[in-house]
Amino acid sequence: MDRFFAMGGYAQYVWPSYALALVAFVGILVVTRSTLKKREAEFERLKRERQDG
């Protein structure tokens, strides 16, 4: 198991790369969900305006 985590001596490069990729994916997820909520709220507002007008 230690051999796996050592990554053939390249662990100092591999694990930070994995961490950076994970941070990027989480950031993309947060931005996407935030944008989706804003767009859904805008859509509902426009739907209400259309029904009222």
mmCIF entry with sequence, helices, sheets and N, C-alpha, C, O atoms, coordinates in Angstrom:
data_MODEL
# 
_entry.id   MODEL 
# 
_entity.id                         1 
_entity.type                       polymer 
_entity.pdbx_number_of_molecules   1 
# 
_entity_poly.entity_id                      1 
_entity_poly.type                           'polypeptide(L)' 
_entity_poly.nstd_linkage                   no 
_entity_poly.nstd_monomer                   no 
_entity_poly.pdbx_seq_one_letter_code       MDRFFAMGGYAQYVWPSYALALVAFVGILVVTRSTLKKREAEFERLKRERQDG 
_entity_poly.pdbx_seq_one_letter_code_can   MDRFFAMGGYAQYVWPSYALALVAFVGILVVTRSTLKKREAEFERLKRERQDG 
_entity_poly.pdbx_strand_id                 A 
# 
loop_
_entity_poly_seq.entity_id 
_entity_poly_seq.num 
_entity_poly_seq.mon_id 
_entity_poly_seq.hetero 
1 1  MET n 
1 2  ASP n 
1 3  ARG n 
1 4  PHE n 
1 5  PHE n 
1 6  ALA n 
1 7  MET n 
1 8  GLY n 
1 9  GLY n 
1 10 TYR n 
1 11 ALA n 
1 12 GLN n 
1 13 TYR n 
1 14 VAL n 
1 15 TRP n 
1 16 PRO n 
1 17 SER n 
1 18 TYR n 
1 19 ALA n 
1 20 LEU n 
1 21 ALA n 
1 22 LEU n 
1 23 VAL n 
1 24 ALA n 
1 25 PHE n 
1 26 VAL n 
1 27 GLY n 
1 28 ILE n 
1 29 LEU n 
1 30 VAL n 
1 31 VAL n 
1 32 THR n 
1 33 ARG n 
1 34 SER n 
1 35 THR n 
1 36 LEU n 
1 37 LYS n 
1 38 LYS n 
1 39 ARG n 
1 40 GLU n 
1 41 ALA n 
1 42 GLU n 
1 43 PHE n 
1 44 GLU n 
1 45 ARG n 
1 46 LEU n 
1 47 LYS n 
1 48 ARG n 
1 49 GLU n 
1 50 ARG n 
1 51 GLN n 
1 52 ASP n 
1 53 GLY n 
# 
_struct_asym.id          A 
_struct_asym.entity_id   1 
# 
loop_
_struct_conf.conf_type_id 
_struct_conf.id 
_struct_conf.pdbx_PDB_helix_id 
_struct_conf.beg_label_comp_id 
_struct_conf.beg_label_asym_id 
_struct_conf.beg_label_seq_id 
_struct_conf.pdbx_beg_PDB_ins_code 
_struct_conf.end_label_comp_id 
_struct_conf.end_label_asym_id 
_struct_conf.end_label_seq_id 
_struct_conf.pdbx_end_PDB_ins_code 
_struct_conf.beg_auth_comp_id 
_struct_conf.beg_auth_asym_id 
_struct_conf.beg_auth_seq_id 
_struct_conf.end_auth_comp_id 
_struct_conf.end_auth_asym_id 
_struct_conf.end_auth_seq_id 
_struct_conf.pdbx_PDB_helix_class 
_struct_conf.details 
_struct_conf.pdbx_PDB_helix_length 
HELX_P HELX_P1 AA1 ASP A 2  ? ALA A 6  ? ASP A 2  ALA A 6  1 ? 5  
HELX_P HELX_P2 AA2 MET A 7  ? GLY A 9  ? MET A 7  GLY A 9  5 ? 3  
HELX_P HELX_P3 AA3 ALA A 11 ? ASP A 52 ? ALA A 11 ASP A 52 1 ? 42 
# 
_struct_conf_type.id          HELX_P 
_struct_conf_type.criteria    ? 
_struct_conf_type.reference   ? 
# 
loop_
_atom_site.group_PDB 
_atom_site.id 
_atom_site.type_symbol 
_atom_site.label_atom_id 
_atom_site.label_alt_id 
_atom_site.label_comp_id 
_atom_site.label_asym_id 
_atom_site.label_entity_id 
_atom_site.label_seq_id 
_atom_site.pdbx_PDB_ins_code 
_atom_site.Cartn_x 
_atom_site.Cartn_y 
_atom_site.Cartn_z 
_atom_site.occupancy 
_atom_site.B_iso_or_equiv 
_atom_site.pdbx_formal_charge 
_atom_site.auth_seq_id 
_atom_site.auth_comp_id 
_atom_site.auth_asym_id 
_atom_site.auth_atom_id 
_atom_site.pdbx_PDB_model_num 
ATOM 1   N N  . MET A 1 1  ? 0.826   -1.196 0.000   1.00 0.00 ? 1  MET A N  1 
ATOM 2   C CA . MET A 1 1  ? 0.000   0.000  0.000   1.00 0.00 ? 1  MET A CA 1 
ATOM 3   C C  . MET A 1 1  ? 0.874   1.264  0.000   1.00 0.00 ? 1  MET A C  1 
ATOM 4   O O  . MET A 1 1  ? 0.569   2.241  -0.685  1.00 0.00 ? 1  MET A O  1 
ATOM 5   N N  . ASP A 1 2  ? 1.954   1.229  0.771   1.00 0.00 ? 2  ASP A N  1 
ATOM 6   C CA . ASP A 1 2  ? 2.850   2.393  0.798   1.00 0.00 ? 2  ASP A CA 1 
ATOM 7   C C  . ASP A 1 2  ? 3.430   2.670  -0.580  1.00 0.00 ? 2  ASP A C  1 
ATOM 8   O O  . ASP A 1 2  ? 3.661   3.819  -0.958  1.00 0.00 ? 2  ASP A O  1 
ATOM 9   N N  . ARG A 1 3  ? 3.656   1.605  -1.313  1.00 0.00 ? 3  ARG A N  1 
ATOM 10  C CA . ARG A 1 3  ? 4.194   1.756  -2.661  1.00 0.00 ? 3  ARG A CA 1 
ATOM 11  C C  . ARG A 1 3  ? 3.224   2.515  -3.565  1.00 0.00 ? 3  ARG A C  1 
ATOM 12  O O  . ARG A 1 3  ? 3.624   3.341  -4.385  1.00 0.00 ? 3  ARG A O  1 
ATOM 13  N N  . PHE A 1 4  ? 1.943   2.211  -3.391  1.00 0.00 ? 4  PHE A N  1 
ATOM 14  C CA . PHE A 1 4  ? 0.921   2.904  -4.183  1.00 0.00 ? 4  PHE A CA 1 
ATOM 15  C C  . PHE A 1 4  ? 0.929   4.398  -3.862  1.00 0.00 ? 4  PHE A C  1 
ATOM 16  O O  . PHE A 1 4  ? 0.931   5.231  -4.769  1.00 0.00 ? 4  PHE A O  1 
ATOM 17  N N  . PHE A 1 5  ? 0.935   4.732  -2.574  1.00 0.00 ? 5  PHE A N  1 
ATOM 18  C CA . PHE A 1 5  ? 0.890   6.134  -2.175  1.00 0.00 ? 5  PHE A CA 1 
ATOM 19  C C  . PHE A 1 5  ? 2.179   6.875  -2.515  1.00 0.00 ? 5  PHE A C  1 
ATOM 20  O O  . PHE A 1 5  ? 2.168   8.098  -2.658  1.00 0.00 ? 5  PHE A O  1 
ATOM 21  N N  . ALA A 1 6  ? 3.282   6.155  -2.646  1.00 0.00 ? 6  ALA A N  1 
ATOM 22  C CA . ALA A 1 6  ? 4.551   6.780  -3.031  1.00 0.00 ? 6  ALA A CA 1 
ATOM 23  C C  . ALA A 1 6  ? 4.582   7.090  -4.519  1.00 0.00 ? 6  ALA A C  1 
ATOM 24  O O  . ALA A 1 6  ? 5.369   7.929  -4.957  1.00 0.00 ? 6  ALA A O  1 
ATOM 25  N N  . MET A 1 7  ? 3.743   6.431  -5.298  1.00 0.00 ? 7  MET A N  1 
ATOM 26  C CA . MET A 1 7  ? 3.617   6.661  -6.741  1.00 0.00 ? 7  MET A CA 1 
ATOM 27  C C  . MET A 1 7  ? 4.964   6.572  -7.465  1.00 0.00 ? 7  MET A C  1 
ATOM 28  O O  . MET A 1 7  ? 5.268   7.380  -8.342  1.00 0.00 ? 7  MET A O  1 
ATOM 29  N N  . GLY A 1 8  ? 5.748   5.591  -7.087  1.00 0.00 ? 8  GLY A N  1 
ATOM 30  C CA . GLY A 1 8  ? 7.027   5.392  -7.762  1.00 0.00 ? 8  GLY A CA 1 
ATOM 31  C C  . GLY A 1 8  ? 7.985   6.558  -7.590  1.00 0.00 ? 8  GLY A C  1 
ATOM 32  O O  . GLY A 1 8  ? 8.823   6.808  -8.457  1.00 0.00 ? 8  GLY A O  1 
ATOM 33  N N  . GLY A 1 9  ? 7.870   7.264  -6.489  1.00 0.00 ? 9  GLY A N  1 
ATOM 34  C CA . GLY A 1 9  ? 8.755   8.397  -6.230  1.00 0.00 ? 9  GLY A CA 1 
ATOM 35  C C  . GLY A 1 9  ? 8.213   9.725  -6.728  1.00 0.00 ? 9  GLY A C  1 
ATOM 36  O O  . GLY A 1 9  ? 8.837   10.767 -6.523  1.00 0.00 ? 9  GLY A O  1 
ATOM 37  N N  . TYR A 1 10 ? 7.074   9.700  -7.370  1.00 0.00 ? 10 TYR A N  1 
ATOM 38  C CA . TYR A 1 10 ? 6.501   10.934 -7.921  1.00 0.00 ? 10 TYR A CA 1 
ATOM 39  C C  . TYR A 1 10 ? 5.324   11.459 -7.098  1.00 0.00 ? 10 TYR A C  1 
ATOM 40  O O  . TYR A 1 10 ? 4.569   12.310 -7.567  1.00 0.00 ? 10 TYR A O  1 
ATOM 41  N N  . ALA A 1 11 ? 5.171   10.962 -5.896  1.00 0.00 ? 11 ALA A N  1 
ATOM 42  C CA . ALA A 1 11 ? 4.026   11.350 -5.070  1.00 0.00 ? 11 ALA A CA 1 
ATOM 43  C C  . ALA A 1 11 ? 3.977   12.849 -4.811  1.00 0.00 ? 11 ALA A C  1 
ATOM 44  O O  . ALA A 1 11 ? 2.898   13.435 -4.723  1.00 0.00 ? 11 ALA A O  1 
ATOM 45  N N  . GLN A 1 12 ? 5.140   13.462 -4.689  1.00 0.00 ? 12 GLN A N  1 
ATOM 46  C CA . GLN A 1 12 ? 5.161   14.905 -4.415  1.00 0.00 ? 12 GLN A CA 1 
ATOM 47  C C  . GLN A 1 12 ? 4.576   15.724 -5.556  1.00 0.00 ? 12 GLN A C  1 
ATOM 48  O O  . GLN A 1 12 ? 4.221   16.888 -5.367  1.00 0.00 ? 12 GLN A O  1 
ATOM 49  N N  . TYR A 1 13 ? 4.474   15.129 -6.730  1.00 0.00 ? 13 TYR A N  1 
ATOM 50  C CA . TYR A 1 13 ? 3.874   15.811 -7.874  1.00 0.00 ? 13 TYR A CA 1 
ATOM 51  C C  . TYR A 1 13 ? 2.444   15.323 -8.137  1.00 0.00 ? 13 TYR A C  1 
ATOM 52  O O  . TYR A 1 13 ? 1.573   16.100 -8.529  1.00 0.00 ? 13 TYR A O  1 
ATOM 53  N N  . VAL A 1 14 ? 2.225   14.042 -7.918  1.00 0.00 ? 14 VAL A N  1 
ATOM 54  C CA . VAL A 1 14 ? 0.936   13.442 -8.250  1.00 0.00 ? 14 VAL A CA 1 
ATOM 55  C C  . VAL A 1 14 ? -0.153  13.878 -7.286  1.00 0.00 ? 14 VAL A C  1 
ATOM 56  O O  . VAL A 1 14 ? -1.213  14.321 -7.728  1.00 0.00 ? 14 VAL A O  1 
ATOM 57  N N  . TRP A 1 15 ? 0.075   13.765 -5.984  1.00 0.00 ? 15 TRP A N  1 
ATOM 58  C CA . TRP A 1 15 ? -0.979  14.076 -5.018  1.00 0.00 ? 15 TRP A CA 1 
ATOM 59  C C  . TRP A 1 15 ? -1.397  15.546 -5.036  1.00 0.00 ? 15 TRP A C  1 
ATOM 60  O O  . TRP A 1 15 ? -2.593  15.827 -4.969  1.00 0.00 ? 15 TRP A O  1 
ATOM 61  N N  . PRO A 1 16 ? -0.460  16.495 -5.123  1.00 0.00 ? 16 PRO A N  1 
ATOM 62  C CA . PRO A 1 16 ? -0.919  17.887 -5.254  1.00 0.00 ? 16 PRO A CA 1 
ATOM 63  C C  . PRO A 1 16 ? -1.714  18.128 -6.546  1.00 0.00 ? 16 PRO A C  1 
ATOM 64  O O  . PRO A 1 16 ? -2.622  18.957 -6.582  1.00 0.00 ? 16 PRO A O  1 
ATOM 65  N N  . SER A 1 17 ? -1.360  17.399 -7.591  1.00 0.00 ? 17 SER A N  1 
ATOM 66  C CA . SER A 1 17 ? -2.122  17.524 -8.840  1.00 0.00 ? 17 SER A CA 1 
ATOM 67  C C  . SER A 1 17 ? -3.545  17.031 -8.651  1.00 0.00 ? 17 SER A C  1 
ATOM 68  O O  . SER A 1 17 ? -4.494  17.656 -9.124  1.00 0.00 ? 17 SER A O  1 
ATOM 69  N N  . TYR A 1 18 ? -3.691  15.913 -7.961  1.00 0.00 ? 18 TYR A N  1 
ATOM 70  C CA . TYR A 1 18 ? -5.026  15.411 -7.660  1.00 0.00 ? 18 TYR A CA 1 
ATOM 71  C C  . TYR A 1 18 ? -5.798  16.415 -6.804  1.00 0.00 ? 18 TYR A C  1 
ATOM 72  O O  . TYR A 1 18 ? -6.979  16.663 -7.047  1.00 0.00 ? 18 TYR A O  1 
ATOM 73  N N  . ALA A 1 19 ? -5.136  16.985 -5.812  1.00 0.00 ? 19 ALA A N  1 
ATOM 74  C CA . ALA A 1 19 ? -5.796  17.961 -4.936  1.00 0.00 ? 19 ALA A CA 1 
ATOM 75  C C  . ALA A 1 19 ? -6.229  19.193 -5.729  1.00 0.00 ? 19 ALA A C  1 
ATOM 76  O O  . ALA A 1 19 ? -7.334  19.702 -5.539  1.00 0.00 ? 19 ALA A O  1 
ATOM 77  N N  . LEU A 1 20 ? -5.367  19.663 -6.605  1.00 0.00 ? 20 LEU A N  1 
ATOM 78  C CA . LEU A 1 20 ? -5.701  20.831 -7.416  1.00 0.00 ? 20 LEU A CA 1 
ATOM 79  C C  . LEU A 1 20 ? -6.873  20.542 -8.342  1.00 0.00 ? 20 LEU A C  1 
ATOM 80  O O  . LEU A 1 20 ? -7.754  21.384 -8.519  1.00 0.00 ? 20 LEU A O  1 
ATOM 81  N N  . ALA A 1 21 ? -6.883  19.365 -8.926  1.00 0.00 ? 21 ALA A N  1 
ATOM 82  C CA . ALA A 1 21 ? -7.997  18.979 -9.798  1.00 0.00 ? 21 ALA A CA 1 
ATOM 83  C C  . ALA A 1 21 ? -9.295  18.912 -9.003  1.00 0.00 ? 21 ALA A C  1 
ATOM 84  O O  . ALA A 1 21 ? -10.338 19.354 -9.483  1.00 0.00 ? 21 ALA A O  1 
ATOM 85  N N  . LEU A 1 22 ? -9.238  18.364 -7.794  1.00 0.00 ? 22 LEU A N  1 
ATOM 86  C CA . LEU A 1 22 ? -10.425 18.275 -6.947  1.00 0.00 ? 22 LEU A CA 1 
ATOM 87  C C  . LEU A 1 22 ? -10.949 19.671 -6.594  1.00 0.00 ? 22 LEU A C  1 
ATOM 88  O O  . LEU A 1 22 ? -12.154 19.917 -6.635  1.00 0.00 ? 22 LEU A O  1 
ATOM 89  N N  . VAL A 1 23 ? -10.042 20.570 -6.251  1.00 0.00 ? 23 VAL A N  1 
ATOM 90  C CA . VAL A 1 23 ? -10.448 21.947 -5.935  1.00 0.00 ? 23 VAL A CA 1 
ATOM 91  C C  . VAL A 1 23 ? -11.104 22.599 -7.151  1.00 0.00 ? 23 VAL A C  1 
ATOM 92  O O  . VAL A 1 23 ? -12.110 23.296 -7.023  1.00 0.00 ? 23 VAL A O  1 
ATOM 93  N N  . ALA A 1 24 ? -10.531 22.368 -8.321  1.00 0.00 ? 24 ALA A N  1 
ATOM 94  C CA . ALA A 1 24 ? -11.109 22.936 -9.545  1.00 0.00 ? 24 ALA A CA 1 
ATOM 95  C C  . ALA A 1 24 ? -12.508 22.379 -9.803  1.00 0.00 ? 24 ALA A C  1 
ATOM 96  O O  . ALA A 1 24 ? -13.423 23.130 -10.139 1.00 0.00 ? 24 ALA A O  1 
ATOM 97  N N  . PHE A 1 25 ? -12.674 21.075 -9.648  1.00 0.00 ? 25 PHE A N  1 
ATOM 98  C CA . PHE A 1 25 ? -13.990 20.468 -9.864  1.00 0.00 ? 25 PHE A CA 1 
ATOM 99  C C  . PHE A 1 25 ? -15.025 20.991 -8.874  1.00 0.00 ? 25 PHE A C  1 
ATOM 100 O O  . PHE A 1 25 ? -16.166 21.260 -9.248  1.00 0.00 ? 25 PHE A O  1 
ATOM 101 N N  . VAL A 1 26 ? -14.628 21.135 -7.621  1.00 0.00 ? 26 VAL A N  1 
ATOM 102 C CA . VAL A 1 26 ? -15.556 21.665 -6.613  1.00 0.00 ? 26 VAL A CA 1 
ATOM 103 C C  . VAL A 1 26 ? -15.912 23.113 -6.955  1.00 0.00 ? 26 VAL A C  1 
ATOM 104 O O  . VAL A 1 26 ? -17.068 23.516 -6.827  1.00 0.00 ? 26 VAL A O  1 
ATOM 105 N N  . GLY A 1 27 ? -14.924 23.889 -7.388  1.00 0.00 ? 27 GLY A N  1 
ATOM 106 C CA . GLY A 1 27 ? -15.189 25.273 -7.785  1.00 0.00 ? 27 GLY A CA 1 
ATOM 107 C C  . GLY A 1 27 ? -16.159 25.350 -8.944  1.00 0.00 ? 27 GLY A C  1 
ATOM 108 O O  . GLY A 1 27 ? -17.076 26.171 -8.940  1.00 0.00 ? 27 GLY A O  1 
ATOM 109 N N  . ILE A 1 28 ? -15.961 24.503 -9.930  1.00 0.00 ? 28 ILE A N  1 
ATOM 110 C CA . ILE A 1 28 ? -16.876 24.463 -11.073 1.00 0.00 ? 28 ILE A CA 1 
ATOM 111 C C  . ILE A 1 28 ? -18.283 24.082 -10.619 1.00 0.00 ? 28 ILE A C  1 
ATOM 112 O O  . ILE A 1 28 ? -19.267 24.658 -11.083 1.00 0.00 ? 28 ILE A O  1 
ATOM 113 N N  . LEU A 1 29 ? -18.376 23.122 -9.720  1.00 0.00 ? 29 LEU A N  1 
ATOM 114 C CA . LEU A 1 29 ? -19.681 22.703 -9.197  1.00 0.00 ? 29 LEU A CA 1 
ATOM 115 C C  . LEU A 1 29 ? -20.378 23.848 -8.475  1.00 0.00 ? 29 LEU A C  1 
ATOM 116 O O  . LEU A 1 29 ? -21.571 24.072 -8.674  1.00 0.00 ? 29 LEU A O  1 
ATOM 117 N N  . VAL A 1 30 ? -19.645 24.568 -7.643  1.00 0.00 ? 30 VAL A N  1 
ATOM 118 C CA . VAL A 1 30 ? -20.233 25.684 -6.886  1.00 0.00 ? 30 VAL A CA 1 
ATOM 119 C C  . VAL A 1 30 ? -20.723 26.777 -7.832  1.00 0.00 ? 30 VAL A C  1 
ATOM 120 O O  . VAL A 1 30 ? -21.834 27.284 -7.675  1.00 0.00 ? 30 VAL A O  1 
ATOM 121 N N  . VAL A 1 31 ? -19.902 27.138 -8.808  1.00 0.00 ? 31 VAL A N  1 
ATOM 122 C CA . VAL A 1 31 ? -20.288 28.185 -9.757  1.00 0.00 ? 31 VAL A CA 1 
ATOM 123 C C  . VAL A 1 31 ? -21.495 27.742 -10.579 1.00 0.00 ? 31 VAL A C  1 
ATOM 124 O O  . VAL A 1 31 ? -22.412 28.530 -10.812 1.00 0.00 ? 31 VAL A O  1 
ATOM 125 N N  . THR A 1 32 ? -21.496 26.499 -11.014 1.00 0.00 ? 32 THR A N  1 
ATOM 126 C CA . THR A 1 32 ? -22.597 25.991 -11.824 1.00 0.00 ? 32 THR A CA 1 
ATOM 127 C C  . THR A 1 32 ? -23.906 25.994 -11.044 1.00 0.00 ? 32 THR A C  1 
ATOM 128 O O  . THR A 1 32 ? -24.941 26.419 -11.557 1.00 0.00 ? 32 THR A O  1 
ATOM 129 N N  . ARG A 1 33 ? -23.856 25.516 -9.802  1.00 0.00 ? 33 ARG A N  1 
ATOM 130 C CA . ARG A 1 33 ? -25.088 25.492 -8.987  1.00 0.00 ? 33 ARG A CA 1 
ATOM 131 C C  . ARG A 1 33 ? -25.587 26.900 -8.708  1.00 0.00 ? 33 ARG A C  1 
ATOM 132 O O  . ARG A 1 33 ? -26.792 27.150 -8.738  1.00 0.00 ? 33 ARG A O  1 
ATOM 133 N N  . SER A 1 34 ? -24.673 27.818 -8.436  1.00 0.00 ? 34 SER A N  1 
ATOM 134 C CA . SER A 1 34 ? -25.055 29.201 -8.171  1.00 0.00 ? 34 SER A CA 1 
ATOM 135 C C  . SER A 1 34 ? -25.705 29.827 -9.401  1.00 0.00 ? 34 SER A C  1 
ATOM 136 O O  . SER A 1 34 ? -26.739 30.486 -9.300  1.00 0.00 ? 34 SER A O  1 
ATOM 137 N N  . THR A 1 35 ? -25.100 29.617 -10.542 1.00 0.00 ? 35 THR A N  1 
ATOM 138 C CA . THR A 1 35 ? -25.655 30.150 -11.790 1.00 0.00 ? 35 THR A CA 1 
ATOM 139 C C  . THR A 1 35 ? -27.010 29.535 -12.083 1.00 0.00 ? 35 THR A C  1 
ATOM 140 O O  . THR A 1 35 ? -27.927 30.232 -12.516 1.00 0.00 ? 35 THR A O  1 
ATOM 141 N N  . LEU A 1 36 ? -27.145 28.246 -11.854 1.00 0.00 ? 36 LEU A N  1 
ATOM 142 C CA . LEU A 1 36 ? -28.421 27.576 -12.085 1.00 0.00 ? 36 LEU A CA 1 
ATOM 143 C C  . LEU A 1 36 ? -29.517 28.181 -11.223 1.00 0.00 ? 36 LEU A C  1 
ATOM 144 O O  . LEU A 1 36 ? -30.616 28.439 -11.715 1.00 0.00 ? 36 LEU A O  1 
ATOM 145 N N  . LYS A 1 37 ? -29.236 28.412 -9.940  1.00 0.00 ? 37 LYS A N  1 
ATOM 146 C CA . LYS A 1 37 ? -30.246 29.004 -9.053  1.00 0.00 ? 37 LYS A CA 1 
ATOM 147 C C  . LYS A 1 37 ? -30.648 30.394 -9.540  1.00 0.00 ? 37 LYS A C  1 
ATOM 148 O O  . LYS A 1 37 ? -31.830 30.738 -9.532  1.00 0.00 ? 37 LYS A O  1 
ATOM 149 N N  . LYS A 1 38 ? -29.674 31.188 -9.962  1.00 0.00 ? 38 LYS A N  1 
ATOM 150 C CA . LYS A 1 38 ? -29.988 32.529 -10.470 1.00 0.00 ? 38 LYS A CA 1 
ATOM 151 C C  . LYS A 1 38 ? -30.847 32.452 -11.723 1.00 0.00 ? 38 LYS A C  1 
ATOM 152 O O  . LYS A 1 38 ? -31.821 33.192 -11.860 1.00 0.00 ? 38 LYS A O  1 
ATOM 153 N N  . ARG A 1 39 ? -30.493 31.569 -12.625 1.00 0.00 ? 39 ARG A N  1 
ATOM 154 C CA . ARG A 1 39 ? -31.245 31.430 -13.881 1.00 0.00 ? 39 ARG A CA 1 
ATOM 155 C C  . ARG A 1 39 ? -32.659 30.916 -13.629 1.00 0.00 ? 39 ARG A C  1 
ATOM 156 O O  . ARG A 1 39 ? -33.609 31.367 -14.269 1.00 0.00 ? 39 ARG A O  1 
ATOM 157 N N  . GLU A 1 40 ? -32.800 29.973 -12.698 1.00 0.00 ? 40 GLU A N  1 
ATOM 158 C CA . GLU A 1 40 ? -34.139 29.472 -12.371 1.00 0.00 ? 40 GLU A CA 1 
ATOM 159 C C  . GLU A 1 40 ? -35.000 30.567 -11.773 1.00 0.00 ? 40 GLU A C  1 
ATOM 160 O O  . GLU A 1 40 ? -36.181 30.676 -12.103 1.00 0.00 ? 40 GLU A O  1 
ATOM 161 N N  . ALA A 1 41 ? -34.418 31.389 -10.887 1.00 0.00 ? 41 ALA A N  1 
ATOM 162 C CA . ALA A 1 41 ? -35.166 32.498 -10.286 1.00 0.00 ? 41 ALA A CA 1 
ATOM 163 C C  . ALA A 1 41 ? -35.567 33.507 -11.364 1.00 0.00 ? 41 ALA A C  1 
ATOM 164 O O  . ALA A 1 41 ? -36.688 34.016 -11.355 1.00 0.00 ? 41 ALA A O  1 
ATOM 165 N N  . GLU A 1 42 ? -34.657 33.791 -12.283 1.00 0.00 ? 42 GLU A N  1 
ATOM 166 C CA . GLU A 1 42 ? -34.969 34.711 -13.373 1.00 0.00 ? 42 GLU A CA 1 
ATOM 167 C C  . GLU A 1 42 ? -36.072 34.144 -14.265 1.00 0.00 ? 42 GLU A C  1 
ATOM 168 O O  . GLU A 1 42 ? -36.969 34.874 -14.687 1.00 0.00 ? 42 GLU A O  1 
ATOM 169 N N  . PHE A 1 43 ? -36.007 32.863 -14.547 1.00 0.00 ? 43 PHE A N  1 
ATOM 170 C CA . PHE A 1 43 ? -37.021 32.210 -15.368 1.00 0.00 ? 43 PHE A CA 1 
ATOM 171 C C  . PHE A 1 43 ? -38.395 32.300 -14.705 1.00 0.00 ? 43 PHE A C  1 
ATOM 172 O O  . PHE A 1 43 ? -39.385 32.625 -15.362 1.00 0.00 ? 43 PHE A O  1 
ATOM 173 N N  . GLU A 1 44 ? -38.454 32.012 -13.410 1.00 0.00 ? 44 GLU A N  1 
ATOM 174 C CA . GLU A 1 44 ? -39.726 32.094 -12.691 1.00 0.00 ? 44 GLU A CA 1 
ATOM 175 C C  . GLU A 1 44 ? -40.266 33.517 -12.688 1.00 0.00 ? 44 GLU A C  1 
ATOM 176 O O  . GLU A 1 44 ? -41.471 33.722 -12.831 1.00 0.00 ? 44 GLU A O  1 
ATOM 177 N N  . ARG A 1 45 ? -39.386 34.503 -12.526 1.00 0.00 ? 45 ARG A N  1 
ATOM 178 C CA . ARG A 1 45 ? -39.812 35.899 -12.545 1.00 0.00 ? 45 ARG A CA 1 
ATOM 179 C C  . ARG A 1 45 ? -40.387 36.264 -13.910 1.00 0.00 ? 45 ARG A C  1 
ATOM 180 O O  . ARG A 1 45 ? -41.428 36.914 -14.000 1.00 0.00 ? 45 ARG A O  1 
ATOM 181 N N  . LEU A 1 46 ? -39.711 35.847 -14.955 1.00 0.00 ? 46 LEU A N  1 
ATOM 182 C CA . LEU A 1 46 ? -40.200 36.132 -16.303 1.00 0.00 ? 46 LEU A CA 1 
ATOM 183 C C  . LEU A 1 46 ? -41.516 35.421 -16.591 1.00 0.00 ? 46 LEU A C  1 
ATOM 184 O O  . LEU A 1 46 ? -42.383 35.967 -17.273 1.00 0.00 ? 46 LEU A O  1 
ATOM 185 N N  . LYS A 1 47 ? -41.665 34.213 -16.077 1.00 0.00 ? 47 LYS A N  1 
ATOM 186 C CA . LYS A 1 47 ? -42.924 33.479 -16.253 1.00 0.00 ? 47 LYS A CA 1 
ATOM 187 C C  . LYS A 1 47 ? -44.081 34.213 -15.570 1.00 0.00 ? 47 LYS A C  1 
ATOM 188 O O  . LYS A 1 47 ? -45.171 34.332 -16.130 1.00 0.00 ? 47 LYS A O  1 
ATOM 189 N N  . ARG A 1 48 ? -43.830 34.701 -14.355 1.00 0.00 ? 48 ARG A N  1 
ATOM 190 C CA . ARG A 1 48 ? -44.872 35.434 -13.622 1.00 0.00 ? 48 ARG A CA 1 
ATOM 191 C C  . ARG A 1 48 ? -45.229 36.724 -14.345 1.00 0.00 ? 48 ARG A C  1 
ATOM 192 O O  . ARG A 1 48 ? -46.404 37.079 -14.444 1.00 0.00 ? 48 ARG A O  1 
ATOM 193 N N  . GLU A 1 49 ? -44.215 37.430 -14.854 1.00 0.00 ? 49 GLU A N  1 
ATOM 194 C CA . GLU A 1 49 ? -44.487 38.665 -15.583 1.00 0.00 ? 49 GLU A CA 1 
ATOM 195 C C  . GLU A 1 49 ? -45.333 38.402 -16.822 1.00 0.00 ? 49 GLU A C  1 
ATOM 196 O O  . GLU A 1 49 ? -46.228 39.182 -17.147 1.00 0.00 ? 49 GLU A O  1 
ATOM 197 N N  . ARG A 1 50 ? -45.053 37.331 -17.492 1.00 0.00 ? 50 ARG A N  1 
ATOM 198 C CA . ARG A 1 50 ? -45.788 37.008 -18.716 1.00 0.00 ? 50 ARG A CA 1 
ATOM 199 C C  . ARG A 1 50 ? -47.247 36.652 -18.383 1.00 0.00 ? 50 ARG A C  1 
ATOM 200 O O  . ARG A 1 50 ? -48.166 37.027 -19.112 1.00 0.00 ? 50 ARG A O  1 
ATOM 201 N N  . GLN A 1 51 ? -47.445 35.926 -17.279 1.00 0.00 ? 51 GLN A N  1 
ATOM 202 C CA . GLN A 1 51 ? -48.798 35.545 -16.889 1.00 0.00 ? 51 GLN A CA 1 
ATOM 203 C C  . GLN A 1 51 ? -49.601 36.748 -16.415 1.00 0.00 ? 51 GLN A C  1 
ATOM 204 O O  . GLN A 1 51 ? -50.805 36.830 -16.662 1.00 0.00 ? 51 GLN A O  1 
ATOM 205 N N  . ASP A 1 52 ? -48.937 37.686 -15.730 1.00 0.00 ? 52 ASP A N  1 
ATOM 206 C CA . ASP A 1 52 ? -49.633 38.876 -15.205 1.00 0.00 ? 52 ASP A CA 1 
ATOM 207 C C  . ASP A 1 52 ? -49.925 39.884 -16.309 1.00 0.00 ? 52 ASP A C  1 
ATOM 208 O O  . ASP A 1 52 ? -50.923 40.602 -16.246 1.00 0.00 ? 52 ASP A O  1 
ATOM 209 N N  . GLY A 1 53 ? -49.074 39.941 -17.304 1.00 0.00 ? 53 GLY A N  1 
ATOM 210 C CA . GLY A 1 53 ? -49.191 40.984 -18.327 1.00 0.00 ? 53 GLY A CA 1 
ATOM 211 C C  . GLY A 1 53 ? -49.915 40.511 -19.507 1.00 0.00 ? 53 GLY A C  1 
ATOM 212 O O  . GLY A 1 53 ? -50.101 41.267 -20.461 1.00 0.00 ? 53 GLY A O  1 
# 
